[in-house]
């Protein structure tokens, strides 16, 4: 029988009722009570709850109506979304263009102050260079002593990396400490001799450094703003930074930013002064200083040479003893292997003996006799066990001796490594570095 079709057009929506609240028909199969009745078993599979056909049609109507309403709402939402997307895209493009224009104006300001700072840095550098040839000799000598102090200080620090027992306070350390103290005294003397002129040059350098730092910041800022101005929606290196959309509390204002660079330039202009001639005093001081430093350098080099010779001698002796210990370790390992083989060789005789005794324990009745053979077998077993015990005891002694030899070997190898490290520090680190010690003419303030 064909089911009736349900029409949805031009009809009012029916009053819908949830399926869970619809009445349910319960059909009960008739039961026979006679003795020959089988209706109970035949209708047992049809005793279920089912809906009526009108209820089925009503459920379909509800689903059709719900789908129609959902489609209308989706179409309205799509139209509104398209309009909103077009509006926001246009607003975002205008805001991005305004930001790009503002970055361009900022780049012009940065370029102006960067150029002014660069010019001031060049002027300060030229003014410092023109302070006088006599003060230049003092500066060169002071720079040379800085290298001397760096070498002496590096030697002391390198020697701190020696390992015990080589970490000792020896003649080399005493000479290095004397050298470092002499260099510091010389530097203080040179600084005092420079006096006001040197102090002014330091001020010039300080203000030049301030201008350089300001210039460096502006160069970095210029590069950052230039990179920001080149970003576009098609850039591949853009990403989300939600926390960046805020004003920094420590940020400056355009007025304070411009005033900062203006003040730096103004203070740098005031620090351009003339120099004072100290020719005669400089000649005497530099002559004595160069002679004292070179004399102490020679003393340190001689102490290093003696120290390396002692280290080499001690290392050779340790290597000689290490060779002996390694040979004994090899012999002892062979001895241990022989003892283990001897113990293993006793296994077969012991198995024979124990098998004989085991089999003889099954002799019947009076034949289970303590005869001479039984006594001899037991005596043989005791002798074998005593032999194995002696061999194992000797094996333990040999293994203990091998461990002692291994410990001695490790101690010797460790001490050799310590000596090798000390030699490496002395020759490769310290003495190689000392080859860069300034010559006398550089210590006297002359150019090469």
Secondary structure, 3 states (H helix, E strand, C coil): CCCCCCCCCCCCCCCCCCHHHCCCEECCCCCCCCCCCCHHHHCHHHCCEECCHHHHHHHHHHHHHHHHHHHHHHHHHHHHHHHHHHHHHHHHHHHHHHHHHHHHHHHHHHHHHHHHHHHHHHHHHHHHHCCCHHHHHHHHHHHHHHHHHHHHHHHHHHHCCCCCCCCCCCHHHHHHHHHHHHHHHHHHHHHHHHHHHHHHHHHHHHHHHHHHHHHHHHHHHHHHHHHHHHCCCCCCCCCCCHHHCCCCCCCCCHHHHHHHHHHHHHHHHHCCCCCCCCHHHHHHHHHHHHHHHHHHHHHHHHHHHHHHHHHHHHHHHHHHHHHHHHHHHHHHHHHHHHHHHHHHHHHHHHHHHHHHHHHHCCCCHHHCCCCHHHHHHHHHHHHHHHHHHHHHHHHHHHHHHHHHHHHHHHHHHHHHHHHHHHHHHHHHHHHHHHCCCCCHHHHCCCCC
